[in-house]
Amino acid sequence: MQTITVKYLAETETLNARYKATHSGVFRSITIPTDYSLSNSDENYVVAAKALVDALGWEGEYIGGHTKEGMVFVNAAPLYSFTSNHGES
């Protein structure tokens, strides 16, 4: 299963703030400008991931979560899965 990692790239002297989505398999990435009209920064991560999925021609539903570096997304159709019942006897 391939992953998409999205990172926030801060504004520099020559570039505005942007989001970079990178595919974990065959290296491919896409960078989009920050859309300040969105209600929160999480939406910019989703837009960047979707832009890369569309560019790769992938289909399906994707789920994501936060990491130390940004967000990571995977296809929701499970290849591997597990259930944790921590605390249950």
HTML snippet that shows the backbone in 3Dmol.js (N, CA, C, O; Angstrom):
<script src="https://3Dmol.org/build/3Dmol-min.js"></script>
<div id="view" style="width:600px;height:400px;position:relative"></div>
<script>
const pdb = `
ATOM      1  N   MET A   1       0.846  -1.172   0.000  1.00  0.00           N
ATOM      2  CA  MET A   1       0.000   0.000   0.000  1.00  0.00           C
ATOM      3  C   MET A   1       0.894   1.238   0.000  1.00  0.00           C
ATOM      4  O   MET A   1       1.842   1.331   0.780  1.00  0.00           O
ATOM      5  N   GLN A   2       0.593   2.151  -0.849  1.00  0.00           N
ATOM      6  CA  GLN A   2       1.349   3.390  -0.947  1.00  0.00           C
ATOM      7  C   GLN A   2       0.790   4.436   0.022  1.00  0.00           C
ATOM      8  O   GLN A   2      -0.396   4.420   0.350  1.00  0.00           O
ATOM      9  N   THR A   3       1.645   5.328   0.465  1.00  0.00           N
ATOM     10  CA  THR A   3       1.215   6.419   1.332  1.00  0.00           C
ATOM     11  C   THR A   3       1.475   7.752   0.654  1.00  0.00           C
ATOM     12  O   THR A   3       2.302   7.861  -0.251  1.00  0.00           O
ATOM     13  N   ILE A   4       0.763   8.742   1.104  1.00  0.00           N
ATOM     14  CA  ILE A   4       0.998  10.121   0.677  1.00  0.00           C
ATOM     15  C   ILE A   4       1.298  10.922   1.935  1.00  0.00           C
ATOM     16  O   ILE A   4       0.503  10.944   2.874  1.00  0.00           O
ATOM     17  N   THR A   5       2.442  11.572   1.943  1.00  0.00           N
ATOM     18  CA  THR A   5       2.842  12.426   3.051  1.00  0.00           C
ATOM     19  C   THR A   5       2.729  13.873   2.605  1.00  0.00           C
ATOM     20  O   THR A   5       3.215  14.243   1.536  1.00  0.00           O
ATOM     21  N   VAL A   6       2.082  14.690   3.431  1.00  0.00           N
ATOM     22  CA  VAL A   6       1.918  16.111   3.114  1.00  0.00           C
ATOM     23  C   VAL A   6       2.602  16.930   4.197  1.00  0.00           C
ATOM     24  O   VAL A   6       2.376  16.740   5.392  1.00  0.00           O
ATOM     25  N   LYS A   7       3.445  17.846   3.741  1.00  0.00           N
ATOM     26  CA  LYS A   7       4.175  18.721   4.664  1.00  0.00           C
ATOM     27  C   LYS A   7       3.861  20.175   4.360  1.00  0.00           C
ATOM     28  O   LYS A   7       3.646  20.554   3.209  1.00  0.00           O
ATOM     29  N   TYR A   8       3.839  20.975   5.405  1.00  0.00           N
ATOM     30  CA  TYR A   8       3.685  22.423   5.273  1.00  0.00           C
ATOM     31  C   TYR A   8       5.054  23.029   5.008  1.00  0.00           C
ATOM     32  O   TYR A   8       6.017  22.734   5.715  1.00  0.00           O
ATOM     33  N   LEU A   9       5.138  23.870   3.997  1.00  0.00           N
ATOM     34  CA  LEU A   9       6.376  24.583   3.686  1.00  0.00           C
ATOM     35  C   LEU A   9       6.152  26.056   3.993  1.00  0.00           C
ATOM     36  O   LEU A   9       5.325  26.712   3.359  1.00  0.00           O
ATOM     37  N   ALA A  10       6.880  26.561   4.951  1.00  0.00           N
ATOM     38  CA  ALA A  10       6.704  27.947   5.401  1.00  0.00           C
ATOM     39  C   ALA A  10       7.115  28.938   4.310  1.00  0.00           C
ATOM     40  O   ALA A  10       7.866  28.617   3.389  1.00  0.00           O
ATOM     41  N   GLU A  11       6.600  30.130   4.454  1.00  0.00           N
ATOM     42  CA  GLU A  11       6.921  31.221   3.537  1.00  0.00           C
ATOM     43  C   GLU A  11       8.417  31.529   3.590  1.00  0.00           C
ATOM     44  O   GLU A  11       9.039  31.495   4.652  1.00  0.00           O
ATOM     45  N   THR A  12       8.977  31.827   2.423  1.00  0.00           N
ATOM     46  CA  THR A  12      10.377  32.244   2.342  1.00  0.00           C
ATOM     47  C   THR A  12      10.413  33.661   1.767  1.00  0.00           C
ATOM     48  O   THR A  12       9.367  34.269   1.541  1.00  0.00           O
ATOM     49  N   GLU A  13      11.598  34.176   1.537  1.00  0.00           N
ATOM     50  CA  GLU A  13      11.717  35.511   0.952  1.00  0.00           C
ATOM     51  C   GLU A  13      11.152  35.563  -0.468  1.00  0.00           C
ATOM     52  O   GLU A  13      10.703  36.616  -0.921  1.00  0.00           O
ATOM     53  N   THR A  14      11.175  34.436  -1.164  1.00  0.00           N
ATOM     54  CA  THR A  14      10.740  34.435  -2.562  1.00  0.00           C
ATOM     55  C   THR A  14       9.465  33.641  -2.829  1.00  0.00           C
ATOM     56  O   THR A  14       8.872  33.788  -3.898  1.00  0.00           O
ATOM     57  N   LEU A  15       9.028  32.805  -1.888  1.00  0.00           N
ATOM     58  CA  LEU A  15       7.844  31.965  -2.091  1.00  0.00           C
ATOM     59  C   LEU A  15       6.859  32.118  -0.944  1.00  0.00           C
ATOM     60  O   LEU A  15       7.248  32.280   0.212  1.00  0.00           O
ATOM     61  N   ASN A  16       5.568  32.063  -1.286  1.00  0.00           N
ATOM     62  CA  ASN A  16       4.521  32.073  -0.267  1.00  0.00           C
ATOM     63  C   ASN A  16       4.441  30.699   0.394  1.00  0.00           C
ATOM     64  O   ASN A  16       5.030  29.738  -0.103  1.00  0.00           O
ATOM     65  N   ALA A  17       3.725  30.599   1.500  1.00  0.00           N
ATOM     66  CA  ALA A  17       3.528  29.325   2.184  1.00  0.00           C
ATOM     67  C   ALA A  17       2.815  28.361   1.245  1.00  0.00           C
ATOM     68  O   ALA A  17       1.982  28.766   0.434  1.00  0.00           O
ATOM     69  N   ARG A  18       3.159  27.057   1.371  1.00  0.00           N
ATOM     70  CA  ARG A  18       2.584  26.067   0.484  1.00  0.00           C
ATOM     71  C   ARG A  18       2.595  24.702   1.159  1.00  0.00           C
ATOM     72  O   ARG A  18       3.156  24.526   2.240  1.00  0.00           O
ATOM     73  N   TYR A  19       1.961  23.741   0.491  1.00  0.00           N
ATOM     74  CA  TYR A  19       1.874  22.365   0.987  1.00  0.00           C
ATOM     75  C   TYR A  19       2.406  21.427  -0.081  1.00  0.00           C
ATOM     76  O   TYR A  19       2.048  21.543  -1.253  1.00  0.00           O
ATOM     77  N   LYS A  20       3.273  20.485   0.332  1.00  0.00           N
ATOM     78  CA  LYS A  20       3.880  19.545  -0.599  1.00  0.00           C
ATOM     79  C   LYS A  20       3.432  18.137  -0.260  1.00  0.00           C
ATOM     80  O   LYS A  20       3.641  17.663   0.857  1.00  0.00           O
ATOM     81  N   ALA A  21       2.810  17.462  -1.231  1.00  0.00           N
ATOM     82  CA  ALA A  21       2.375  16.076  -1.088  1.00  0.00           C
ATOM     83  C   ALA A  21       3.336  15.189  -1.865  1.00  0.00           C
ATOM     84  O   ALA A  21       3.636  15.452  -3.029  1.00  0.00           O
ATOM     85  N   THR A  22       3.822  14.127  -1.205  1.00  0.00           N
ATOM     86  CA  THR A  22       4.788  13.226  -1.818  1.00  0.00           C
ATOM     87  C   THR A  22       4.294  11.786  -1.733  1.00  0.00           C
ATOM     88  O   THR A  22       3.801  11.352  -0.691  1.00  0.00           O
ATOM     89  N   HIS A  23       4.430  11.049  -2.832  1.00  0.00           N
ATOM     90  CA  HIS A  23       4.055   9.646  -2.937  1.00  0.00           C
ATOM     91  C   HIS A  23       5.217   8.789  -2.450  1.00  0.00           C
ATOM     92  O   HIS A  23       6.366   9.060  -2.799  1.00  0.00           O
ATOM     93  N   SER A  24       4.946   7.775  -1.661  1.00  0.00           N
ATOM     94  CA  SER A  24       6.019   6.980  -1.055  1.00  0.00           C
ATOM     95  C   SER A  24       6.635   5.942  -1.977  1.00  0.00           C
ATOM     96  O   SER A  24       7.735   5.461  -1.704  1.00  0.00           O
ATOM     97  N   GLY A  25       5.969   5.590  -3.042  1.00  0.00           N
ATOM     98  CA  GLY A  25       6.500   4.577  -3.950  1.00  0.00           C
ATOM     99  C   GLY A  25       7.473   5.212  -4.920  1.00  0.00           C
ATOM    100  O   GLY A  25       8.511   5.738  -4.517  1.00  0.00           O
ATOM    101  N   VAL A  26       7.138   5.164  -6.188  1.00  0.00           N
ATOM    102  CA  VAL A  26       7.940   5.837  -7.202  1.00  0.00           C
ATOM    103  C   VAL A  26       7.835   7.327  -6.904  1.00  0.00           C
ATOM    104  O   VAL A  26       6.736   7.881  -6.871  1.00  0.00           O
ATOM    105  N   PHE A  27       8.968   7.969  -6.689  1.00  0.00           N
ATOM    106  CA  PHE A  27       8.954   9.357  -6.212  1.00  0.00           C
ATOM    107  C   PHE A  27       8.157  10.259  -7.129  1.00  0.00           C
ATOM    108  O   PHE A  27       8.463  10.382  -8.315  1.00  0.00           O
ATOM    109  N   ARG A  28       7.153  10.879  -6.587  1.00  0.00           N
ATOM    110  CA  ARG A  28       6.341  11.862  -7.295  1.00  0.00           C
ATOM    111  C   ARG A  28       5.802  12.804  -6.245  1.00  0.00           C
ATOM    112  O   ARG A  28       5.391  12.373  -5.168  1.00  0.00           O
ATOM    113  N   SER A  29       5.801  14.094  -6.552  1.00  0.00           N
ATOM    114  CA  SER A  29       5.267  15.059  -5.586  1.00  0.00           C
ATOM    115  C   SER A  29       4.551  16.171  -6.331  1.00  0.00           C
ATOM    116  O   SER A  29       4.711  16.355  -7.537  1.00  0.00           O
ATOM    117  N   ILE A  30       3.767  16.892  -5.576  1.00  0.00           N
ATOM    118  CA  ILE A  30       3.058  18.056  -6.088  1.00  0.00           C
ATOM    119  C   ILE A  30       3.041  19.096  -4.980  1.00  0.00           C
ATOM    120  O   ILE A  30       2.863  18.753  -3.811  1.00  0.00           O
ATOM    121  N   THR A  31       3.222  20.345  -5.329  1.00  0.00           N
ATOM    122  CA  THR A  31       3.211  21.428  -4.348  1.00  0.00           C
ATOM    123  C   THR A  31       2.127  22.418  -4.734  1.00  0.00           C
ATOM    124  O   THR A  31       2.037  22.844  -5.886  1.00  0.00           O
ATOM    125  N   ILE A  32       1.300  22.779  -3.752  1.00  0.00           N
ATOM    126  CA  ILE A  32       0.216  23.732  -4.007  1.00  0.00           C
ATOM    127  C   ILE A  32       0.344  24.914  -3.047  1.00  0.00           C
ATOM    128  O   ILE A  32       0.857  24.760  -1.939  1.00  0.00           O
ATOM    129  N   PRO A  33      -0.119  26.089  -3.467  1.00  0.00           N
ATOM    130  CA  PRO A  33      -0.076  27.239  -2.563  1.00  0.00           C
ATOM    131  C   PRO A  33      -1.113  27.091  -1.447  1.00  0.00           C
ATOM    132  O   PRO A  33      -2.117  26.399  -1.616  1.00  0.00           O
ATOM    133  N   THR A  34      -0.872  27.726  -0.338  1.00  0.00           N
ATOM    134  CA  THR A  34      -1.827  27.745   0.764  1.00  0.00           C
ATOM    135  C   THR A  34      -3.098  28.456   0.311  1.00  0.00           C
ATOM    136  O   THR A  34      -3.040  29.537  -0.276  1.00  0.00           O
ATOM    137  N   ASP A  35      -4.235  27.847   0.587  1.00  0.00           N
ATOM    138  CA  ASP A  35      -5.529  28.458   0.284  1.00  0.00           C
ATOM    139  C   ASP A  35      -6.058  29.033   1.595  1.00  0.00           C
ATOM    140  O   ASP A  35      -6.588  28.307   2.436  1.00  0.00           O
ATOM    141  N   TYR A  36      -5.909  30.322   1.754  1.00  0.00           N
ATOM    142  CA  TYR A  36      -6.301  30.978   3.006  1.00  0.00           C
ATOM    143  C   TYR A  36      -7.817  31.082   3.166  1.00  0.00           C
ATOM    144  O   TYR A  36      -8.296  31.458   4.235  1.00  0.00           O
ATOM    145  N   SER A  37      -8.581  30.753   2.115  1.00  0.00           N
ATOM    146  CA  SER A  37     -10.041  30.805   2.217  1.00  0.00           C
ATOM    147  C   SER A  37     -10.607  29.568   2.920  1.00  0.00           C
ATOM    148  O   SER A  37     -11.776  29.555   3.306  1.00  0.00           O
ATOM    149  N   LEU A  38      -9.781  28.530   3.087  1.00  0.00           N
ATOM    150  CA  LEU A  38     -10.249  27.327   3.779  1.00  0.00           C
ATOM    151  C   LEU A  38     -10.363  27.603   5.273  1.00  0.00           C
ATOM    152  O   LEU A  38      -9.680  28.477   5.808  1.00  0.00           O
ATOM    153  N   SER A  39     -11.234  26.846   5.943  1.00  0.00           N
ATOM    154  CA  SER A  39     -11.535  27.149   7.340  1.00  0.00           C
ATOM    155  C   SER A  39     -10.399  26.817   8.301  1.00  0.00           C
ATOM    156  O   SER A  39     -10.319  27.410   9.377  1.00  0.00           O
ATOM    157  N   ASN A  40      -9.503  25.867   7.937  1.00  0.00           N
ATOM    158  CA  ASN A  40      -8.373  25.555   8.806  1.00  0.00           C
ATOM    159  C   ASN A  40      -7.249  24.921   7.988  1.00  0.00           C
ATOM    160  O   ASN A  40      -7.445  24.540   6.834  1.00  0.00           O
ATOM    161  N   SER A  41      -6.078  24.816   8.598  1.00  0.00           N
ATOM    162  CA  SER A  41      -4.914  24.309   7.865  1.00  0.00           C
ATOM    163  C   SER A  41      -5.064  22.840   7.491  1.00  0.00           C
ATOM    164  O   SER A  41      -4.501  22.408   6.485  1.00  0.00           O
ATOM    165  N   ASP A  42      -5.807  22.061   8.271  1.00  0.00           N
ATOM    166  CA  ASP A  42      -5.994  20.647   7.939  1.00  0.00           C
ATOM    167  C   ASP A  42      -6.590  20.481   6.547  1.00  0.00           C
ATOM    168  O   ASP A  42      -6.250  19.536   5.836  1.00  0.00           O
ATOM    169  N   GLU A  43      -7.472  21.385   6.157  1.00  0.00           N
ATOM    170  CA  GLU A  43      -8.089  21.299   4.840  1.00  0.00           C
ATOM    171  C   GLU A  43      -7.052  21.471   3.734  1.00  0.00           C
ATOM    172  O   GLU A  43      -7.183  20.857   2.675  1.00  0.00           O
ATOM    173  N   ASN A  44      -6.031  22.287   3.952  1.00  0.00           N
ATOM    174  CA  ASN A  44      -4.972  22.439   2.962  1.00  0.00           C
ATOM    175  C   ASN A  44      -4.198  21.132   2.789  1.00  0.00           C
ATOM    176  O   ASN A  44      -3.794  20.803   1.674  1.00  0.00           O
ATOM    177  N   TYR A  45      -3.987  20.391   3.862  1.00  0.00           N
ATOM    178  CA  TYR A  45      -3.331  19.090   3.765  1.00  0.00           C
ATOM    179  C   TYR A  45      -4.163  18.147   2.895  1.00  0.00           C
ATOM    180  O   TYR A  45      -3.621  17.445   2.042  1.00  0.00           O
ATOM    181  N   VAL A  46      -5.474  18.132   3.110  1.00  0.00           N
ATOM    182  CA  VAL A  46      -6.372  17.265   2.352  1.00  0.00           C
ATOM    183  C   VAL A  46      -6.374  17.656   0.873  1.00  0.00           C
ATOM    184  O   VAL A  46      -6.322  16.786   0.004  1.00  0.00           O
ATOM    185  N   VAL A  47      -6.432  18.950   0.584  1.00  0.00           N
ATOM    186  CA  VAL A  47      -6.434  19.424  -0.807  1.00  0.00           C
ATOM    187  C   VAL A  47      -5.145  19.004  -1.512  1.00  0.00           C
ATOM    188  O   VAL A  47      -5.182  18.584  -2.668  1.00  0.00           O
ATOM    189  N   ALA A  48      -4.012  19.115  -0.826  1.00  0.00           N
ATOM    190  CA  ALA A  48      -2.734  18.722  -1.428  1.00  0.00           C
ATOM    191  C   ALA A  48      -2.696  17.220  -1.693  1.00  0.00           C
ATOM    192  O   ALA A  48      -2.253  16.793  -2.759  1.00  0.00           O
ATOM    193  N   ALA A  49      -3.156  16.415  -0.737  1.00  0.00           N
ATOM    194  CA  ALA A  49      -3.172  14.962  -0.927  1.00  0.00           C
ATOM    195  C   ALA A  49      -4.084  14.582  -2.084  1.00  0.00           C
ATOM    196  O   ALA A  49      -3.727  13.728  -2.895  1.00  0.00           O
ATOM    197  N   LYS A  50      -5.248  15.200  -2.173  1.00  0.00           N
ATOM    198  CA  LYS A  50      -6.187  14.907  -3.265  1.00  0.00           C
ATOM    199  C   LYS A  50      -5.604  15.314  -4.610  1.00  0.00           C
ATOM    200  O   LYS A  50      -5.801  14.612  -5.602  1.00  0.00           O
ATOM    201  N   ALA A  51      -4.894  16.427  -4.662  1.00  0.00           N
ATOM    202  CA  ALA A  51      -4.278  16.862  -5.916  1.00  0.00           C
ATOM    203  C   ALA A  51      -3.269  15.820  -6.409  1.00  0.00           C
ATOM    204  O   ALA A  51      -3.188  15.552  -7.608  1.00  0.00           O
ATOM    205  N   LEU A  52      -2.504  15.238  -5.490  1.00  0.00           N
ATOM    206  CA  LEU A  52      -1.536  14.214  -5.883  1.00  0.00           C
ATOM    207  C   LEU A  52      -2.241  12.927  -6.305  1.00  0.00           C
ATOM    208  O   LEU A  52      -1.850  12.307  -7.294  1.00  0.00           O
ATOM    209  N   VAL A  53      -3.272  12.518  -5.572  1.00  0.00           N
ATOM    210  CA  VAL A  53      -4.049  11.328  -5.935  1.00  0.00           C
ATOM    211  C   VAL A  53      -4.623  11.502  -7.344  1.00  0.00           C
ATOM    212  O   VAL A  53      -4.571  10.579  -8.157  1.00  0.00           O
ATOM    213  N   ASP A  54      -5.161  12.670  -7.625  1.00  0.00           N
ATOM    214  CA  ASP A  54      -5.724  12.940  -8.958  1.00  0.00           C
ATOM    215  C   ASP A  54      -4.632  12.893 -10.026  1.00  0.00           C
ATOM    216  O   ASP A  54      -4.850  12.346 -11.107  1.00  0.00           O
ATOM    217  N   ALA A  55      -3.463  13.459  -9.736  1.00  0.00           N
ATOM    218  CA  ALA A  55      -2.351  13.459 -10.694  1.00  0.00           C
ATOM    219  C   ALA A  55      -1.850  12.039 -10.970  1.00  0.00           C
ATOM    220  O   ALA A  55      -1.411  11.738 -12.080  1.00  0.00           O
ATOM    221  N   LEU A  56      -1.917  11.170  -9.960  1.00  0.00           N
ATOM    222  CA  LEU A  56      -1.481   9.783 -10.117  1.00  0.00           C
ATOM    223  C   LEU A  56      -2.558   8.903 -10.757  1.00  0.00           C
ATOM    224  O   LEU A  56      -2.276   7.774 -11.160  1.00  0.00           O
ATOM    225  N   GLY A  57      -3.781   9.412 -10.851  1.00  0.00           N
ATOM    226  CA  GLY A  57      -4.877   8.640 -11.426  1.00  0.00           C
ATOM    227  C   GLY A  57      -5.420   7.570 -10.498  1.00  0.00           C
ATOM    228  O   GLY A  57      -6.045   6.610 -10.949  1.00  0.00           O
ATOM    229  N   TRP A  58      -5.184   7.732  -9.196  1.00  0.00           N
ATOM    230  CA  TRP A  58      -5.681   6.775  -8.217  1.00  0.00           C
ATOM    231  C   TRP A  58      -7.153   7.029  -7.939  1.00  0.00           C
ATOM    232  O   TRP A  58      -7.658   8.129  -8.164  1.00  0.00           O
ATOM    233  N   GLU A  59      -7.835   6.003  -7.448  1.00  0.00           N
ATOM    234  CA  GLU A  59      -9.243   6.123  -7.059  1.00  0.00           C
ATOM    235  C   GLU A  59      -9.411   5.592  -5.646  1.00  0.00           C
ATOM    236  O   GLU A  59      -8.518   4.937  -5.108  1.00  0.00           O
ATOM    237  N   GLY A  60     -10.542   5.874  -5.057  1.00  0.00           N
ATOM    238  CA  GLY A  60     -10.856   5.328  -3.746  1.00  0.00           C
ATOM    239  C   GLY A  60     -11.018   6.404  -2.696  1.00  0.00           C
ATOM    240  O   GLY A  60     -10.889   7.600  -2.956  1.00  0.00           O
ATOM    241  N   GLU A  61     -11.305   5.929  -1.502  1.00  0.00           N
ATOM    242  CA  GLU A  61     -11.452   6.809  -0.334  1.00  0.00           C
ATOM    243  C   GLU A  61     -10.146   6.766   0.441  1.00  0.00           C
ATOM    244  O   GLU A  61      -9.550   5.701   0.599  1.00  0.00           O
ATOM    245  N   TYR A  62      -9.705   7.908   0.920  1.00  0.00           N
ATOM    246  CA  TYR A  62      -8.442   8.002   1.641  1.00  0.00           C
ATOM    247  C   TYR A  62      -8.683   8.523   3.048  1.00  0.00           C
ATOM    248  O   TYR A  62      -9.541   9.376   3.274  1.00  0.00           O
ATOM    249  N   ILE A  63      -7.913   7.994   3.983  1.00  0.00           N
ATOM    250  CA  ILE A  63      -7.983   8.449   5.367  1.00  0.00           C
ATOM    251  C   ILE A  63      -6.603   8.947   5.762  1.00  0.00           C
ATOM    252  O   ILE A  63      -5.590   8.492   5.229  1.00  0.00           O
ATOM    253  N   GLY A  64      -6.571   9.879   6.696  1.00  0.00           N
ATOM    254  CA  GLY A  64      -5.287  10.450   7.080  1.00  0.00           C
ATOM    255  C   GLY A  64      -5.225  10.780   8.552  1.00  0.00           C
ATOM    256  O   GLY A  64      -6.221  10.754   9.274  1.00  0.00           O
ATOM    257  N   GLY A  65      -4.022  11.088   8.963  1.00  0.00           N
ATOM    258  CA  GLY A  65      -3.795  11.480  10.342  1.00  0.00           C
ATOM    259  C   GLY A  65      -2.528  12.296  10.452  1.00  0.00           C
ATOM    260  O   GLY A  65      -1.700  12.328   9.541  1.00  0.00           O
ATOM    261  N   HIS A  66      -2.396  12.951  11.581  1.00  0.00           N
ATOM    262  CA  HIS A  66      -1.258  13.841  11.821  1.00  0.00           C
ATOM    263  C   HIS A  66      -0.002  13.059  12.185  1.00  0.00           C
ATOM    264  O   HIS A  66      -0.064  12.024  12.850  1.00  0.00           O
ATOM    265  N   THR A  67       1.126  13.571  11.740  1.00  0.00           N
ATOM    266  CA  THR A  67       2.436  13.064  12.127  1.00  0.00           C
ATOM    267  C   THR A  67       3.242  14.261  12.622  1.00  0.00           C
ATOM    268  O   THR A  67       2.775  15.399  12.575  1.00  0.00           O
ATOM    269  N   LYS A  68       4.439  13.997  13.091  1.00  0.00           N
ATOM    270  CA  LYS A  68       5.305  15.092  13.545  1.00  0.00           C
ATOM    271  C   LYS A  68       5.637  16.047  12.395  1.00  0.00           C
ATOM    272  O   LYS A  68       5.815  17.247  12.609  1.00  0.00           O
ATOM    273  N   GLU A  69       5.720  15.507  11.179  1.00  0.00           N
ATOM    274  CA  GLU A  69       6.107  16.313  10.024  1.00  0.00           C
ATOM    275  C   GLU A  69       4.929  16.923   9.268  1.00  0.00           C
ATOM    276  O   GLU A  69       5.140  17.828   8.461  1.00  0.00           O
ATOM    277  N   GLY A  70       3.708  16.468   9.496  1.00  0.00           N
ATOM    278  CA  GLY A  70       2.552  16.972   8.751  1.00  0.00           C
ATOM    279  C   GLY A  70       1.386  16.018   8.858  1.00  0.00           C
ATOM    280  O   GLY A  70       0.847  15.805   9.945  1.00  0.00           O
ATOM    281  N   MET A  71       0.987  15.433   7.715  1.00  0.00           N
ATOM    282  CA  MET A  71      -0.079  14.433   7.694  1.00  0.00           C
ATOM    283  C   MET A  71       0.304  13.327   6.725  1.00  0.00           C
ATOM    284  O   MET A  71       1.065  13.547   5.783  1.00  0.00           O
ATOM    285  N   VAL A  72      -0.234  12.129   6.967  1.00  0.00           N
ATOM    286  CA  VAL A  72      -0.039  11.007   6.062  1.00  0.00           C
ATOM    287  C   VAL A  72      -1.415  10.445   5.714  1.00  0.00           C
ATOM    288  O   VAL A  72      -2.308  10.383   6.559  1.00  0.00           O
ATOM    289  N   PHE A  73      -1.570  10.036   4.454  1.00  0.00           N
ATOM    290  CA  PHE A  73      -2.838   9.505   3.965  1.00  0.00           C
ATOM    291  C   PHE A  73      -2.612   8.141   3.329  1.00  0.00           C
ATOM    292  O   PHE A  73      -1.585   7.906   2.692  1.00  0.00           O
ATOM    293  N   VAL A  74      -3.590   7.232   3.508  1.00  0.00           N
ATOM    294  CA  VAL A  74      -3.573   5.917   2.875  1.00  0.00           C
ATOM    295  C   VAL A  74      -4.974   5.633   2.342  1.00  0.00           C
ATOM    296  O   VAL A  74      -5.960   6.221   2.786  1.00  0.00           O
ATOM    297  N   ASN A  75      -5.033   4.715   1.377  1.00  0.00           N
ATOM    298  CA  ASN A  75      -6.324   4.292   0.859  1.00  0.00           C
ATOM    299  C   ASN A  75      -7.064   3.570   1.981  1.00  0.00           C
ATOM    300  O   ASN A  75      -6.472   2.771   2.706  1.00  0.00           O
ATOM    301  N   ALA A  76      -8.349   3.851   2.121  1.00  0.00           N
ATOM    302  CA  ALA A  76      -9.137   3.294   3.221  1.00  0.00           C
ATOM    303  C   ALA A  76      -9.439   1.808   3.052  1.00  0.00           C
ATOM    304  O   ALA A  76      -9.822   1.148   4.019  1.00  0.00           O
ATOM    305  N   ALA A  77      -9.273   1.265   1.837  1.00  0.00           N
ATOM    306  CA  ALA A  77      -9.500  -0.166   1.634  1.00  0.00           C
ATOM    307  C   ALA A  77      -8.344  -0.914   2.297  1.00  0.00           C
ATOM    308  O   ALA A  77      -7.214  -0.843   1.815  1.00  0.00           O
ATOM    309  N   PRO A  78      -8.604  -1.628   3.390  1.00  0.00           N
ATOM    310  CA  PRO A  78      -7.500  -2.212   4.160  1.00  0.00           C
ATOM    311  C   PRO A  78      -6.823  -3.376   3.463  1.00  0.00           C
ATOM    312  O   PRO A  78      -7.471  -4.313   2.996  1.00  0.00           O
ATOM    313  N   LEU A  79      -5.515  -3.293   3.406  1.00  0.00           N
ATOM    314  CA  LEU A  79      -4.688  -4.408   2.969  1.00  0.00           C
ATOM    315  C   LEU A  79      -4.316  -5.215   4.207  1.00  0.00           C
ATOM    316  O   LEU A  79      -4.299  -6.446   4.196  1.00  0.00           O
ATOM    317  N   TYR A  80      -4.022  -4.489   5.258  1.00  0.00           N
ATOM    318  CA  TYR A  80      -3.711  -5.070   6.553  1.00  0.00           C
ATOM    319  C   TYR A  80      -4.507  -4.282   7.587  1.00  0.00           C
ATOM    320  O   TYR A  80      -4.660  -3.068   7.461  1.00  0.00           O
ATOM    321  N   SER A  81      -4.999  -4.948   8.580  1.00  0.00           N
ATOM    322  CA  SER A  81      -5.729  -4.231   9.631  1.00  0.00           C
ATOM    323  C   SER A  81      -5.610  -4.997  10.938  1.00  0.00           C
ATOM    324  O   SER A  81      -5.258  -6.176  10.956  1.00  0.00           O
ATOM    325  N   PHE A  82      -5.905  -4.314  12.017  1.00  0.00           N
ATOM    326  CA  PHE A  82      -5.920  -4.941  13.331  1.00  0.00           C
ATOM    327  C   PHE A  82      -6.853  -4.163  14.227  1.00  0.00           C
ATOM    328  O   PHE A  82      -7.187  -3.010  13.953  1.00  0.00           O
ATOM    329  N   THR A  83      -7.267  -4.804  15.296  1.00  0.00           N
ATOM    330  CA  THR A  83      -8.116  -4.179  16.297  1.00  0.00           C
ATOM    331  C   THR A  83      -7.421  -4.286  17.631  1.00  0.00           C
ATOM    332  O   THR A  83      -6.943  -5.358  18.002  1.00  0.00           O
ATOM    333  N   SER A  84      -7.362  -3.197  18.349  1.00  0.00           N
ATOM    334  CA  SER A  84      -6.773  -3.203  19.669  1.00  0.00           C
ATOM    335  C   SER A  84      -7.869  -3.095  20.709  1.00  0.00           C
ATOM    336  O   SER A  84      -8.730  -2.220  20.626  1.00  0.00           O
ATOM    337  N   ASN A  85      -7.837  -3.970  21.670  1.00  0.00           N
ATOM    338  CA  ASN A  85      -8.798  -3.948  22.769  1.00  0.00           C
ATOM    339  C   ASN A  85      -8.052  -3.689  24.073  1.00  0.00           C
ATOM    340  O   ASN A  85      -8.316  -4.327  25.093  1.00  0.00           O
ATOM    341  N   HIS A  86      -7.130  -2.757  24.024  1.00  0.00           N
ATOM    342  CA  HIS A  86      -6.310  -2.439  25.185  1.00  0.00           C
ATOM    343  C   HIS A  86      -7.190  -2.147  26.390  1.00  0.00           C
ATOM    344  O   HIS A  86      -8.107  -1.329  26.318  1.00  0.00           O
ATOM    345  N   GLY A  87      -6.912  -2.802  27.466  1.00  0.00           N
ATOM    346  CA  GLY A  87      -7.655  -2.568  28.697  1.00  0.00           C
ATOM    347  C   GLY A  87      -8.819  -3.508  28.907  1.00  0.00           C
ATOM    348  O   GLY A  87      -9.370  -3.572  30.006  1.00  0.00           O
ATOM    349  N   GLU A  88      -9.211  -4.252  27.858  1.00  0.00           N
ATOM    350  CA  GLU A  88     -10.303  -5.211  28.026  1.00  0.00           C
ATOM    351  C   GLU A  88      -9.732  -6.550  28.442  1.00  0.00           C
ATOM    352  O   GLU A  88      -8.651  -6.932  27.994  1.00  0.00           O
ATOM    353  N   SER A  89     -10.456  -7.272  29.302  1.00  0.00           N
ATOM    354  CA  SER A  89     -10.002  -8.592  29.768  1.00  0.00           C
ATOM    355  C   SER A  89     -10.486  -9.675  28.853  1.00  0.00           C
ATOM    356  O   SER A  89     -10.203 -10.851  29.084  1.00  0.00           O
TER     357      SER A  89
END
`;
const viewer = $3Dmol.createViewer("view");
viewer.addModel(pdb, "pdb");
viewer.setStyle({}, {cartoon: {color: "spectrum"}});
viewer.zoomTo();
viewer.render();
</script>
